[in-house]
Amino acid sequence: MSIQKIMVIGAGQMGSGIAQVCAQAGFDVKLNDMKEEFFARGLGTITKNLSRNVDKGRMTESEKEAILGRLTKSLDINDANDVDLVIEAAVENMGIKQSIFKQLDTIAPAHAILASNTSSLPITELAAVTNRPEQVIGMHFMNPVPVMKLVEIIRGLATTDDVYQTIEDMTKKLEKVPVEVNDFPGFVANRILMPMINEAIYTLYEGVATKEAIDDVMKLGMNHPMGPLTLADFIGLDTCLYIMETLYEGFGDSKYRPCPLLRKYVKAGWLGKKSGRGFYIYES
Ligand SMILES: NC(=O)c1ccc[n+]([C@@H]2O[C@H](COP(=O)([O-])OP(=O)(O)OC[C@H]3O[C@@H](n4cnc5c(N)ncnc54)[C@H](O)[C@@H]3O)[C@@H](O)[C@H]2O)c1
């Protein structure tokens, strides 16, 4: 099956990055969000990224304009009625994602593949609310999308080999590296990464060290490019909490319980870089 038209749902950190790399690879992209201001924020990020590429001589002004020309605004999910692929990147919440997939199943053409950028939620459970579970798949991009090479491709229980192959080929067209994984909570990336971040938060919570010290230990001692608390701020503390809850619920193992400090920050609206404050404070 050939993919030309794509809809990306959610113009946040991940959705805007996914829309950008798809348009850069020559696909026509509808970028969907619930409100004009959310779309505008996503488009603003894309424009800024592309302008930086022009400034650094990585692309010409006319290439930038051509990429922006392939991006269309969508504030209505019914715009999915003529696309070949939908990549959902709305918030990490099963109820919200299932409601989106139910609607997409009735709106998108019969041949269309429905993909989710979920960090941890079971693809099989998303597929189960549609009448096309064999065409539902996970495409887990990494943050920031234009920079990071990996895409975890997650097969749901019913995903066909044809659909898997189409998505693997498409991922390569985005100049990304697909890695096949099976459908278990957190897949591979967040099964390993998120408990480490949660443990770093416990280390802060228990007063073992300051946030700067915890980050320094992991940067200087383990050669991580950024410390776990900084990384949590970049991912979004709400997303980190959703992922820990998915691991905790999915495995029923207390080793995955989210740190109370993480819950407290999320309740306070300290969501990390995107809200201006998380473990650290960010200029707007
Ligand atoms: N942040 C990360 O590092 C990261 C990495 C990989 C995957 N993910 C996953 O990507 C998804 C999005 O994460 P994010 O960090 O971009 O979040 P975000 O909060 O930056 O963006 C989410 C966007 O989705 C929009 N949205 C919510 N409900 C919607 C709906 N019904 N229809 C259309 N738009 C809707 C919101 O308005 C917002 O703009 C989550 O599933 C997350 O787990 C995140």
The ligand as an SDF file (V2000), in Angstrom:
LIG
                    3D

 44 48  0  0  0  0  0  0  0  0999 V2000
    6.8810   13.9730   25.3530 N   0  0  0  0  0  0  0  0  0  0  0  0
    7.6290   12.9470   24.9710 C   0  0  0  0  0  0  0  0  0  0  0  0
    8.8510   12.9320   25.1670 O   0  0  0  0  0  0  0  0  0  0  0  0
    7.0040   11.8120   24.2180 C   0  0  0  0  0  0  0  0  0  0  0  0
    7.8370   10.8990   23.5390 C   0  0  0  0  0  0  0  0  0  0  0  0
    7.2420    9.8820   22.8000 C   0  0  0  0  0  0  0  0  0  0  0  0
    5.8630    9.7460   22.7870 C   0  0  0  0  0  0  0  0  0  0  0  0
    5.0790   10.6500   23.4830 N   0  0  0  0  0  0  0  0  0  0  0  0
    3.6310   10.4790   23.4110 C   0  0  0  0  0  0  0  0  0  0  0  0
    3.1410   11.3930   22.4530 O   0  0  0  0  0  0  0  0  0  0  0  0
    1.8070   11.7960   22.8260 C   0  0  0  0  0  0  0  0  0  0  0  0
    1.7560   13.3110   22.9000 C   0  0  0  0  0  0  0  0  0  0  0  0
    2.7000   13.7620   23.8430 O   0  0  0  0  0  0  0  0  0  0  0  0
    3.2220   15.2870   23.8280 P   0  0  0  0  0  0  0  0  0  0  0  0
    4.4430   15.3030   24.6870 O   0  0  0  0  0  0  0  0  0  0  0  0
    3.2790   15.7870   22.4340 O   0  0  0  0  0  0  0  0  0  0  0  0
    2.0120   16.0160   24.6040 O   0  0  0  0  0  0  0  0  0  0  0  0
    1.5510   17.5530   24.5140 P   0  0  0  0  0  0  0  0  0  0  0  0
    0.7930   17.8010   25.7590 O   0  0  0  0  0  0  0  0  0  0  0  0
    2.7030   18.4290   24.1710 O   0  0  0  0  0  0  0  0  0  0  0  0
    0.5700   17.5730   23.2380 O   0  0  0  0  0  0  0  0  0  0  0  0
   -0.6540   16.9160   23.1750 C   0  0  0  0  0  0  0  0  0  0  0  0
   -1.5290   17.6610   22.1740 C   0  0  0  0  0  0  0  0  0  0  0  0
   -2.6770   16.8660   21.8940 O   0  0  0  0  0  0  0  0  0  0  0  0
   -3.7880   17.7370   21.7920 C   0  0  0  0  0  0  0  0  0  0  0  0
   -5.0160   16.9630   21.9800 N   0  0  0  0  0  0  0  0  0  0  0  0
   -5.5070   16.4270   23.1230 C   0  0  0  0  0  0  0  0  0  0  0  0
   -6.6730   15.7800   22.8770 N   0  0  0  0  0  0  0  0  0  0  0  0
   -6.9210   15.9170   21.5460 C   0  0  0  0  0  0  0  0  0  0  0  0
   -7.9660   15.4950   20.6950 C   0  0  0  0  0  0  0  0  0  0  0  0
   -8.9970   14.8000   21.1700 N   0  0  0  0  0  0  0  0  0  0  0  0
   -7.8960   15.8300   19.3800 N   0  0  0  0  0  0  0  0  0  0  0  0
   -6.8610   16.5380   18.9010 C   0  0  0  0  0  0  0  0  0  0  0  0
   -5.8300   16.9680   19.6670 N   0  0  0  0  0  0  0  0  0  0  0  0
   -5.8670   16.6660   20.9770 C   0  0  0  0  0  0  0  0  0  0  0  0
   -3.5320   18.7900   22.8620 C   0  0  0  0  0  0  0  0  0  0  0  0
   -4.2940   19.9740   22.6210 O   0  0  0  0  0  0  0  0  0  0  0  0
   -2.0170   19.0170   22.7020 C   0  0  0  0  0  0  0  0  0  0  0  0
   -1.7410   20.0320   21.7480 O   0  0  0  0  0  0  0  0  0  0  0  0
    1.5030   11.0780   24.1400 C   0  0  0  0  0  0  0  0  0  0  0  0
    0.8180    9.8930   23.8690 O   0  0  0  0  0  0  0  0  0  0  0  0
    2.8950   10.7930   24.6900 C   0  0  0  0  0  0  0  0  0  0  0  0
    2.9240    9.7150   25.5690 O   0  0  0  0  0  0  0  0  0  0  0  0
    5.6160   11.6750   24.1770 C   0  0  0  0  0  0  0  0  0  0  0  0
  1  2  1  0
  2  3  2  0
  2  4  1  0
  4  5  1  0
  4 44  2  0
  5  6  2  0
  6  7  1  0
  7  8  2  0
  8  9  1  0
  8 44  1  0
  9 10  1  0
  9 42  1  0
 10 11  1  0
 11 12  1  0
 11 40  1  0
 12 13  1  0
 13 14  1  0
 14 15  2  0
 14 16  1  0
 14 17  1  0
 17 18  1  0
 18 19  2  0
 18 20  1  0
 18 21  1  0
 21 22  1  0
 22 23  1  0
 23 24  1  0
 23 38  1  0
 24 25  1  0
 25 26  1  0
 25 36  1  0
 26 27  1  0
 26 35  1  0
 27 28  2  0
 28 29  1  0
 29 30  1  0
 29 35  2  0
 30 31  1  0
 30 32  2  0
 32 33  1  0
 33 34  2  0
 34 35  1  0
 36 37  1  0
 36 38  1  0
 38 39  1  0
 40 41  1  0
 40 42  1  0
 42 43  1  0
M  CHG  2   8   1  16  -1
M  END
$$$$
